[in-house]
Every structure is written in C-alpha cells, then in structure tokens.
Amino acid sequence: MIEHTLPITLKLTGKDGLGPHVAAQFAMIASNFEGEITVTCHGRTVNAKSVTEVMSLGAEHNELVELHAEGEHAQQAVNALIAVIQAG
C-alpha cells in the first residue's frame, strides 16, 4: 500500500544542523525506505537519500526543515528521520 505523509516541519536543534555527520546518517536511514523522501529548507527541496543533496541545503542549527515521504512505510520513514534530527 502506498502511503503519503503530510509535510512535517521541524527545527534543527542539534548544533551542526544538517552538517556532514547528521546528513550522512539522515541519508543512510532514508535510503532504507522505498519511495520518495524529500527534505526542504530555504525554499529548496532535495532527495533525502542523497548525502550531497542534503548537505547542499546548508541547513543550520535552529533553522526549519520540512520532511515529506511517499511510498510504503512513509510514516515510519519520517519518524526515523525525525529521530536522526532530534539526536543530531
């Protein structure tokens, strides 16, 4: 069954935002899920499964990002990515 999530907006509370370490974890987790997963910041939307694209957002501490997923287990994917952001 294909699922869709409503876009979820989060504040990056980790000191590095979506810096290299967090971006790598973020993309690795996102890659474990089928379907399309995107992250948006500064008006740009990128593929959450690409470390390079996630880092290209330049999302820093206390900035807002928006997550969206489509496909099987979309909500589980978003929940896992929220955990990465909150731990970051």
C-alpha positions in Angstrom: 0.0 0.0 0.0 1.3 3.4 -0.9 1.3 5.9 1.9 1.8 9.7 1.9 2.7 11.9 4.8 1.7 15.5 5.2 4.8 17.7 5.2 6.2 17.9 8.7 8.2 20.9 9.8 11.0 20.6 12.4 13.5 22.9 14.0 17.1 21.7 13.8 18.1 21.7 17.4 21.5 19.9 17.0 24.5 22.3 17.0 25.5 21.1 13.5 22.1 21.3 11.8 22.3 19.0 8.8 26.1 19.1 8.7 28.2 16.2 7.2 27.7 13.8 10.1 24.0 14.3 10.5 23.4 14.4 6.7 25.2 11.1 6.3 23.1 9.4 9.0 20.0 11.1 7.6 20.6 9.8 4.0 21.6 6.4 5.2 18.3 6.0 7.1 16.2 7.5 4.3 17.8 5.0 1.9 16.5 2.1 3.9 12.9 3.0 2.8 11.2 2.5 -0.5 9.5 5.5 -2.2 10.3 9.2 -2.4 11.5 11.1 0.6 12.3 14.8 0.4 13.7 17.4 2.7 13.1 21.1 2.2 15.0 24.2 3.5 15.5 27.7 2.2 12.8 27.1 -0.4 14.8 24.1 -1.9 13.6 20.6 -1.9 16.1 17.7 -2.3 16.2 13.9 -2.3 16.7 12.9 1.4 18.5 9.7 0.2 21.5 11.8 -1.1 24.1 13.0 1.4 25.4 15.6 -1.1 21.9 17.0 -1.7 21.0 17.1 2.0 24.3 18.9 2.8 23.7 21.3 -0.2 20.7 22.8 1.7 23.1 24.4 4.2 20.5 23.8 6.9 22.0 25.1 10.2 21.2 25.0 13.9 17.7 26.4 14.8 16.6 26.5 11.1 13.4 24.8 10.0 13.3 21.9 7.6 10.3 20.1 6.1 10.1 16.4 5.6 7.7 14.6 3.2 7.6 10.9 2.2 5.6 8.9 -0.3 5.6 5.1 -0.6 5.4 2.0 1.6 6.1 2.8 5.2 6.2 6.6 4.6 5.2 7.4 8.1 7.9 5.1 9.5 10.5 6.7 7.3 9.5 10.2 8.5 9.6 9.0 12.2 13.0 7.6 11.7 14.3 10.8 10.1 12.8 12.9 12.9 14.8 10.7 15.4 18.0 11.4 13.5 17.3 15.2 13.5 16.5 15.2 17.2 19.6 13.2 18.1 21.8 15.4 15.9 
